[in-house]
Structure formats: C-alpha cells, structure tokens
Amino acid sequence: MTAHKRISFQFVRDEVKRRIETRVWPQGSVLPTETQLAEEFNCARATVNRALRELADQGFVERKRKSGTRVKKEPSKHAKLEFSLTRLDVEGQNSTYRYALVERNIVSSPGWLASQLSVSQEARVLHIVCMHYADNRPFQLEERWINIDAVPEVEHADLDTNGPHEWLLHAAPFTDAEVAFCAISADGRLAEFMGTTSGTSMIQLERTTWKDGQPITFARMTHHPGYYIRTRY
C-alpha cells in the first residue's frame, strides 16, 4: 500500500478554489469524486472531504449525497471579520493605549442576560465596566458579563491592569461566537464616558461567546464617534 504524502486540506481547498475561479470547473459543473481527487492529490479521502466542506461553507460549491459536489451557479463569498484585542487596534494606529477598570461586581444574572446566555437567573456573573483609550482619548466603552460557572477563576482574576477580553483569551478561549452590530444614539451616561454629547451616533458591537457549548460571556462594546469597520471577502 502506497503511503500518502502529507498534503494538507488547505492545499486541496485552495487548488480546487483556483480551478473554480479560473473556470477549469465552470459554474454548474460536477467535480470529480472525493476518491478521484484523493488519487490526483495523493492524499487521504478525509483530507479532500474537509477541503470540500470548507468550500461549501464559503459558498463555492454545494454538496448532495447522491449527486456529488457541484460548483454553485452563483458562487457566493463570505465576508470575514477579524476581532483583535482593543489594545492591538489602538497600537496599530500608532497611538498609545490605556485601559481603565471602572466597575467590577458579582451579581445574579438579570433576566435579559439569563435569556441571552441560556443560564438560570440564579447564575452568578461577573459584571465589568471598563474604558479603552487611544492617546488618552476615549476609544471604546466595554461592558461585559462573564459566567462564573464556566470560568470560576475569573472571580479572583486581576483585571485592574489588563482588560477582561485579553484575560479570557488566555484563560478560556472561546470555540463559538455570535456577533451583532447596531447604530445607537448616546445617552447621557455613554456621552460622558466617550467625551461627546447626548444623541451622538455611535457603533455598538454585541458579542456572545461559548466554549464547547457552555456560555462564557456577553459583551457590549461601544466605539468612539467616527469609528468604522472594514472587512474583506
């Protein structure tokens, strides 16, 4: 039995994608079978399977059990958003970053949060309010609730000098996330934190994260006026 070379699924995925984009396999055409592709690339069939699954997730192909894998007639591309640490965002703008912890307390999960995270209202959560600055100007107000049952060590974590997002990425990295964006008008409290006036338009991001199905945190980040988000696809 001939041993397979160490061909990665990324290599297979990218080569199949290249052939689709260059019309080697035009829209609507049926791709060779997984077995045929595995023989061509001299790799395991499981490697091909994973490559095709990723291309299906990205909107390039559609897969059906009996009819095989077909190039979509109207291939779609999915925008990719990358969420880096706020500190890195600020430093990437050649600005000096500063973090300030405003409020920290342990509370029972309020009803809306219990619904959001699918936890009981008796669940203990760590509630945090903190500010991020760029060259000492308000950059982002972060309000976060962390499920203590999911991350018990957060109850005594040092969050005075480093933000909760940065701490969580090291202590309890998430496996799944849900993100929502909206435009809001600043109320009096938010305007005071962000150094602006009530009614000012701002972008607010809400993010819920899970680790292996267990809810970790819900965060609400409000950015300074004029902040924008850019993505690629």
C-alpha positions in Angstrom: 0.0 0.0 0.0 1.4 3.4 -1.1 1.8 5.9 1.8 0.1 9.3 1.2 2.2 12.4 1.1 1.5 14.9 3.8 -0.9 17.0 1.6 -2.9 19.4 3.7 -6.6 20.1 3.3 -5.7 23.8 2.8 -3.7 22.9 -0.2 -6.5 20.8 -1.7 -9.1 23.5 -0.8 -7.0 26.3 -2.4 -6.3 24.3 -5.6 -10.0 23.4 -6.1 -11.0 27.0 -5.4 -8.4 28.2 -8.0 -9.8 25.8 -10.6 -13.3 27.1 -9.9 -12.3 30.7 -10.2 -10.3 30.1 -13.4 -13.3 28.2 -14.9 -11.4 24.9 -15.1 -14.6 23.7 -13.4 -17.3 26.2 -14.6 -20.4 27.1 -12.7 -22.9 24.2 -12.5 -20.3 21.6 -13.3 -19.9 18.5 -11.2 -16.5 18.0 -9.5 -14.6 14.7 -9.6 -15.5 12.4 -6.8 -13.6 12.5 -3.4 -11.9 9.3 -4.4 -10.8 10.7 -7.7 -9.5 13.9 -6.1 -7.7 11.9 -3.4 -5.9 9.9 -6.1 -5.0 13.0 -8.0 -3.6 14.8 -5.0 -2.2 11.6 -3.5 -3.8 12.3 -0.2 -6.4 10.7 2.1 -10.1 11.0 1.2 -10.7 12.6 4.5 -8.4 15.4 3.5 -10.5 16.0 0.4 -13.7 15.8 2.3 -12.6 18.5 4.7 -11.4 20.7 1.9 -14.8 20.4 0.1 -16.7 21.1 3.3 -14.8 24.3 3.8 -15.6 25.3 0.2 -19.2 24.6 0.8 -19.2 26.7 3.9 -17.6 29.5 1.9 -20.3 29.3 -0.8 -18.3 28.0 -3.7 -19.8 24.5 -4.0 -22.9 22.7 -3.0 -22.8 19.1 -1.8 -25.5 16.4 -2.1 -25.2 12.8 -1.1 -26.3 11.2 -4.3 -25.3 13.8 -6.9 -21.9 14.7 -5.6 -20.3 18.1 -5.3 -21.2 20.8 -7.8 -19.9 24.3 -8.4 -22.6 26.8 -7.5 -24.1 28.6 -10.4 -23.8 31.8 -8.4 -20.8 31.3 -6.1 -21.1 33.5 -3.0 -18.2 34.8 -1.0 -18.5 35.3 2.8 -17.1 38.4 4.4 -14.5 37.6 7.1 -14.3 39.7 10.2 -11.3 39.5 12.4 -11.6 40.7 16.0 -8.3 41.6 17.6 -7.7 43.0 21.0 -8.6 46.6 21.5 -5.1 47.2 22.7 -3.7 46.0 19.4 -6.3 48.0 17.4 -5.1 51.2 19.2 -1.4 50.4 18.9 -1.9 49.5 15.2 -2.9 53.1 14.7 0.4 54.2 16.2 -1.5 55.5 19.3 -0.7 55.0 23.0 -3.1 52.6 24.6 -4.5 52.9 28.1 -7.0 50.8 30.0 -9.1 51.7 33.0 -11.4 49.5 35.1 -14.5 51.5 36.0 -16.7 49.0 37.8 -16.5 45.3 38.9 -19.0 43.4 40.9 -20.6 39.9 41.2 -24.4 39.8 40.6 -27.1 37.3 39.9 -27.8 37.1 36.2 -30.5 39.6 35.3 -33.4 38.2 33.3 -32.4 39.5 29.9 -28.8 38.1 30.4 -30.1 34.7 31.6 -32.2 34.6 28.4 -29.2 35.7 26.2 -26.8 33.1 27.7 -29.4 30.4 28.5 -28.4 30.3 32.1 -30.6 30.5 35.2 -31.4 33.8 36.9 -29.6 32.5 40.0 -26.3 32.1 38.0 -23.5 34.2 39.3 -21.9 36.5 36.8 -19.0 38.9 37.0 -20.2 42.3 35.7 -17.4 44.6 34.4 -17.4 48.1 33.0 -14.1 49.4 31.6 -12.7 52.0 29.3 -10.1 51.8 26.5 -8.2 54.9 25.4 -6.1 55.9 22.4 -3.7 58.8 23.2 -5.8 59.4 26.2 -8.9 59.9 24.1 -11.9 57.7 24.7 -11.8 54.8 22.2 -14.2 52.2 23.5 -16.5 51.6 26.4 -16.8 47.9 27.2 -19.5 46.4 29.4 -19.2 42.7 30.0 -20.9 39.9 31.9 -18.9 36.6 32.5 -20.5 33.3 33.5 -18.6 32.3 36.7 -19.8 28.7 36.4 -17.9 28.5 33.1 -14.8 30.3 34.2 -14.6 30.1 38.1 -11.1 31.6 38.2 -12.3 34.9 36.8 -13.9 35.7 40.2 -10.4 36.4 41.6 -8.6 37.4 38.4 -6.5 40.6 38.2 -8.4 42.8 35.8 -7.0 46.1 37.2 -4.3 46.4 34.6 -5.5 44.1 31.7 -8.9 44.0 30.1 -11.3 41.1 30.5 -11.2 40.2 26.8 -7.4 39.8 26.9 -7.6 37.7 30.1 -10.4 35.5 28.7 -8.4 34.7 25.5 -5.7 33.2 27.6 -7.8 31.6 30.4 -10.9 30.4 28.5 -10.6 30.8 24.7 -14.0 30.5 23.0 -14.9 28.0 20.4 -18.1 29.7 19.1 -19.2 33.3 18.9 -22.2 35.3 17.8 -21.8 39.0 16.9 -24.3 41.8 16.2 -23.7 45.4 15.2 -26.0 48.3 15.5 -26.0 52.1 15.4 -27.1 53.8 18.6 -27.5 57.3 19.9 -25.5 58.1 23.0 -27.4 58.6 26.2 -26.1 60.9 29.0 -24.0 58.2 30.7 -22.4 57.0 27.5 -21.8 60.5 26.2 -20.0 61.3 29.5 -17.7 58.3 29.2 -17.0 58.9 25.5 -16.4 62.6 25.8 -19.3 63.6 23.5 -22.9 64.9 23.7 -26.1 63.1 24.1 -27.6 61.9 20.8 -24.3 61.4 19.1 -24.3 58.4 16.7 -22.0 55.5 17.6 -21.4 51.9 16.5 -22.1 49.3 19.2 -21.0 45.7 19.0 -22.5 42.9 21.0 -20.7 39.6 21.2 -21.7 36.3 22.9 -19.1 33.5 23.2 -19.3 29.8 24.1 -16.7 27.2 24.8 -17.8 23.7 23.8 -21.4 24.7 24.1 -21.1 26.4 27.5 -21.8 30.1 27.5 -18.8 32.1 28.7 -19.6 35.8 28.3 -21.8 38.5 26.8 -20.0 41.8 26.0 -21.3 45.1 24.7 -18.6 47.4 23.2 -19.4 51.0 22.1 -16.9 52.8 19.9 -16.0 56.4 19.6 -17.8 58.6 17.1 -16.4 58.1 13.6 -15.3 54.5 14.2 -15.8 52.2 11.3 -15.3 48.5 10.5 -13.6 47.1 7.4 -13.7 43.6 6.1 -12.5 41.5 3.1 -14.1 38.8 1.1 
